[in-house]
Amino acid sequence: MKPWRLIITSAARGAWNMAVDEAILEHVQAEQDVSSPTLRLYAWEPACLSLGHAQPFADVDGARLKERGWEVVRRATGGRAILHTDELTYSVTGSASDSVLAGGVLESYNRIAQALLLAVKELGLPVEMKQHAGDSPANTNPVCFEVPSTYEITIHGRKLIGSAQARKKEGVLQHGSLPLTGDLTRICQALVFEDEAGRENAAQRLLRRATTVESALGQGITWETAAAAFIHAFESQLGICLEKGELSEAESKRAEELVREKYDHPSWTERV
């Protein structure tokens, strides 16, 4: 089997992170005969609120976001809002003909979820995977980690990893986040609520339905430790070999274009 490419990037702005994921996706189709699937592990700086592809921008409390120095970006994938900070984020990108990504959304999502499950087990967490019906279009909850997802990874009934997938003509992109530490309720400061009581109620619901590695484990782990667990789990669970690589010159150039033309531009971020 042809090795997968492993890219580990330094913490970066949300617009750049989303642009890189899309640039890799575009090059899957352009270089189908020579490209390998890519696992990218990354982080965010500064903290960034990411909205799902079709989530209303009206969910965002712009004043509170600006006060805290946080940014906002819209993802190419669906789902609800996530505040990216104190986490490990992964993305898997490749052709739909690859054995891991082949089949429908649920098939490939399940394969990747098995690798994620093994990764967090290797961190010492007694996690399990529950199958849900997925997010309903009628669901207006703005917070991703409150919404049950298909093949959800939980610990003691609380959601631990949030993921989303997009399948396009170029190929398949799935990305998701593992919160390592910090206060998950911070996201409620970046979203619009009818009143402060509503904001507080949302925060309390979130604490009942989601958790971080540190809260579940009783101690913190480093980003590097989590990344090592992901690498080992992806190789052993999916039967792949990961080889460290970098973005190609074409991918880097395209990512810069996508930052300027799309992910840093209101025409995309505020389009819904």
C-alpha positions as CSV (number, residue, x, y, z in Angstrom):
1,M,0.0,0.0,0.0
2,K,1.2,3.5,-0.9
3,P,2.2,5.4,2.2
4,W,0.0,8.2,3.5
5,R,1.5,11.7,3.9
6,L,1.8,13.0,7.5
7,I,1.8,16.8,7.8
8,I,2.3,18.4,11.2
9,T,1.9,22.2,11.1
10,S,2.5,24.9,13.7
11,A,-0.5,26.7,15.4
12,A,-1.9,29.1,12.9
13,R,-4.9,31.4,12.1
14,G,-8.3,29.8,11.4
15,A,-8.4,31.1,7.8
16,W,-5.1,29.6,7.0
17,N,-6.0,26.2,8.6
18,M,-9.2,26.0,6.6
19,A,-7.5,27.1,3.4
20,V,-4.8,24.5,3.8
21,D,-7.4,21.7,4.2
22,E,-9.1,22.9,1.0
23,A,-5.9,23.3,-0.9
24,I,-4.9,19.7,-0.2
25,L,-8.4,18.6,-1.2
26,E,-8.2,20.4,-4.5
27,H,-4.8,18.8,-5.3
28,V,-6.2,15.3,-4.7
29,Q,-8.1,15.5,-7.9
30,A,-5.4,17.4,-9.8
31,E,-2.7,14.9,-8.9
32,Q,-4.9,11.8,-8.6
33,D,-2.3,9.5,-10.1
34,V,0.6,10.6,-7.8
35,S,-1.0,12.0,-4.7
36,S,-1.4,10.1,-1.4
37,P,-4.0,10.6,1.3
38,T,-2.9,13.1,3.9
39,L,-3.3,13.1,7.7
40,R,-2.6,16.6,9.0
41,L,-2.4,17.5,12.7
42,Y,-2.6,21.1,13.7
43,A,-3.6,23.8,16.2
44,W,-5.0,27.3,16.2
45,E,-3.6,30.7,17.2
46,P,-5.4,32.8,18.1
47,A,-8.5,31.1,19.3
48,C,-11.0,30.9,16.5
49,L,-14.8,30.2,16.2
50,S,-15.5,28.0,13.2
51,L,-19.0,27.9,11.8
52,G,-20.4,25.0,9.8
53,H,-20.9,25.4,6.1
54,A,-24.5,26.3,6.3
55,Q,-24.7,27.8,9.8
56,P,-26.1,31.3,10.1
57,F,-23.6,34.0,10.7
58,A,-26.2,35.6,12.9
59,D,-25.2,33.0,15.6
60,V,-22.0,35.0,16.1
61,D,-21.7,37.6,18.8
62,G,-19.2,39.8,17.0
63,A,-18.7,42.3,19.8
64,R,-17.8,39.6,22.4
65,L,-15.6,37.9,19.9
66,K,-13.6,41.1,19.2
67,E,-13.4,41.8,23.0
68,R,-11.6,38.5,23.5
69,G,-9.3,38.7,20.5
70,W,-10.9,35.7,18.9
71,E,-11.4,35.2,15.2
72,V,-14.1,33.6,13.2
73,V,-14.0,31.4,10.1
74,R,-16.5,29.3,8.1
75,R,-15.7,25.7,7.4
76,A,-16.1,23.8,4.1
77,T,-17.8,21.0,6.2
78,G,-21.1,21.0,7.9
79,G,-22.1,20.9,11.6
80,R,-22.3,23.6,14.2
81,A,-19.9,26.1,15.9
82,I,-16.7,25.1,17.5
83,L,-14.3,27.3,19.5
84,H,-10.8,26.1,18.5
85,T,-8.4,26.5,21.3
86,D,-6.4,24.2,23.6
87,E,-7.0,21.3,21.3
88,L,-5.5,18.9,18.7
89,T,-7.2,19.2,15.3
90,Y,-6.8,16.5,12.6
91,S,-7.8,16.4,8.9
92,V,-7.9,13.4,6.6
93,T,-7.9,14.2,2.9
94,G,-7.7,11.9,-0.1
95,S,-9.4,10.3,-3.0
96,A,-12.8,8.5,-2.6
97,S,-11.1,5.5,-4.2
98,D,-8.7,5.0,-1.3
99,S,-9.7,2.0,0.8
100,V,-10.1,4.0,4.0
101,L,-12.2,6.7,2.3
102,A,-14.2,4.5,-0.1
103,G,-17.9,3.9,0.1
104,G,-20.4,6.4,1.5
105,V,-20.0,9.0,4.2
106,L,-21.0,6.6,7.0
107,E,-18.6,3.9,5.9
108,S,-15.5,6.1,5.7
109,Y,-16.6,8.0,8.8
110,N,-16.8,4.8,10.8
111,R,-13.3,3.7,9.6
112,I,-11.8,7.0,10.7
113,A,-13.8,6.9,14.0
114,Q,-12.3,3.5,14.9
115,A,-8.8,5.1,14.6
116,L,-9.8,8.1,16.7
117,L,-11.3,5.7,19.3
118,L,-8.0,3.8,19.5
119,A,-6.0,7.0,19.8
120,V,-7.9,8.3,22.8
121,K,-7.8,4.8,24.4
122,E,-4.1,4.9,24.1
123,L,-4.2,8.2,26.1
124,G,-5.8,6.2,28.9
125,L,-9.4,7.2,28.4
126,P,-12.2,4.7,28.8
127,V,-14.0,5.9,25.7
128,E,-16.8,4.2,23.7
129,M,-18.4,4.9,20.4
130,K,-22.2,5.4,20.0
131,Q,-24.0,5.5,16.7
132,H,-26.5,8.4,16.4
133,A,-28.8,9.5,13.6
134,G,-26.7,12.6,13.1
135,D,-27.5,16.3,13.1
136,S,-31.0,17.1,11.9
137,P,-31.5,20.1,9.6
138,A,-34.2,21.3,12.0
139,N,-31.7,21.4,14.9
140,T,-31.0,25.1,15.7
141,N,-28.5,24.4,18.4
142,P,-25.5,26.6,17.5
143,V,-22.9,24.5,19.5
144,C,-21.3,21.5,17.8
145,F,-20.4,19.6,21.0
146,E,-24.0,19.6,22.2
147,V,-25.3,17.9,19.1
148,P,-25.0,14.1,18.8
149,S,-23.2,12.9,15.7
150,T,-22.8,9.6,13.8
151,Y,-20.3,7.3,15.4
152,E,-19.8,9.7,18.3
153,I,-16.9,9.1,20.6
154,T,-17.9,9.6,24.2
155,I,-16.6,9.1,27.7
156,H,-19.2,8.5,30.5
157,G,-21.8,9.7,28.1
158,R,-20.1,13.0,27.2
159,K,-18.9,13.9,23.7
160,L,-15.1,14.0,23.4
161,I,-14.4,14.4,19.7
162,G,-16.3,16.5,17.1
163,S,-15.8,15.6,13.4
164,A,-17.3,16.6,10.1
165,Q,-16.9,15.3,6.5
166,A,-17.3,16.8,3.0
167,R,-17.3,14.7,-0.2
168,K,-16.6,16.7,-3.3
169,K,-15.6,15.9,-6.9
170,E,-12.0,16.5,-5.8
171,G,-12.2,13.8,-3.1
172,V,-12.9,13.5,0.6
173,L,-12.1,15.8,3.5
174,Q,-12.8,15.0,7.1
175,H,-11.6,17.1,10.0
176,G,-12.3,17.2,13.7
177,S,-11.1,18.3,17.1
178,L,-10.0,16.8,20.4
179,P,-10.3,19.3,23.2
180,L,-7.3,18.8,25.5
181,T,-7.9,21.3,28.3
182,G,-9.7,24.5,29.2
183,D,-13.2,25.6,29.8
184,L,-15.5,24.3,27.1
185,T,-18.2,26.9,28.0
186,R,-16.0,29.7,26.5
187,I,-17.8,29.2,23.2
188,C,-21.0,30.5,24.8
189,Q,-19.3,33.9,25.0
190,A,-18.9,34.0,21.2
191,L,-22.5,33.2,20.3
192,V,-25.8,35.1,20.4
193,F,-28.4,34.2,23.1
194,E,-31.7,35.8,23.8
195,D,-30.5,36.8,27.3
196,E,-27.8,36.0,29.9
197,A,-30.0,33.3,31.4
198,G,-30.0,31.6,28.0
199,R,-26.3,31.9,27.8
200,E,-25.8,30.4,31.3
201,N,-28.3,27.5,30.5
202,A,-26.4,26.7,27.3
203,A,-23.1,26.6,29.2
204,Q,-24.5,24.2,31.8
205,R,-25.9,21.9,29.1
206,L,-22.6,21.9,27.4
207,L,-20.8,20.8,30.6
208,R,-23.2,17.9,30.9
209,R,-22.8,16.8,27.3
210,A,-19.2,17.3,26.5
211,T,-15.8,17.1,28.1
212,T,-12.0,17.5,27.6
213,V,-9.1,15.1,27.9
214,E,-7.9,16.8,31.1
215,S,-11.3,16.7,32.7
216,A,-11.9,13.1,31.9
217,L,-8.4,12.0,32.7
218,G,-7.8,14.1,35.8
219,Q,-4.5,15.4,34.4
220,G,-3.3,17.3,31.4
221,I,-1.4,15.9,28.4
222,T,0.6,17.7,25.9
223,W,-0.4,18.4,22.3
224,E,2.7,16.3,21.2
225,T,1.5,13.3,23.3
226,A,-1.9,13.4,21.7
227,A,-0.4,13.7,18.3
228,A,1.8,10.7,18.8
229,A,-1.3,8.7,19.9
230,F,-3.1,9.8,16.7
231,I,-0.2,8.8,14.5
232,H,0.2,5.3,16.1
233,A,-3.6,4.7,16.1
234,F,-4.1,5.7,12.5
235,E,-1.3,3.4,11.4
236,S,-2.3,0.4,13.5
237,Q,-6.1,0.6,13.1
238,L,-6.2,1.5,9.4
239,G,-3.2,-0.5,8.3
240,I,-1.4,2.4,6.7
241,C,2.1,3.7,6.8
242,L,2.5,7.4,7.5
243,E,5.5,9.3,6.1
244,K,6.3,12.8,7.3
245,G,5.9,15.3,4.5
246,E,5.2,19.0,3.8
247,L,2.8,21.0,1.7
248,S,3.8,21.1,-1.9
249,E,4.7,24.5,-3.4
250,A,1.4,24.4,-5.3
251,E,-0.6,23.6,-2.2
252,S,1.0,26.4,-0.2
253,K,0.4,28.9,-3.0
254,R,-3.2,27.8,-3.4
255,A,-3.8,28.0,0.4
256,E,-2.6,31.7,0.4
257,E,-5.0,32.4,-2.4
258,L,-7.9,30.8,-0.5
259,V,-7.1,32.8,2.6
260,R,-7.3,36.1,0.6
261,E,-10.2,35.2,-1.6
262,K,-12.3,33.1,0.6
263,Y,-11.6,32.2,4.2
264,D,-10.6,35.7,5.3
265,H,-13.4,37.4,3.3
266,P,-16.9,38.3,4.4
267,S,-18.4,37.0,1.2
268,W,-17.6,33.5,2.5
269,T,-17.7,33.9,6.2
270,E,-20.9,36.0,6.4
271,R,-22.6,34.5,3.4
272,V,-25.4,32.7,5.3
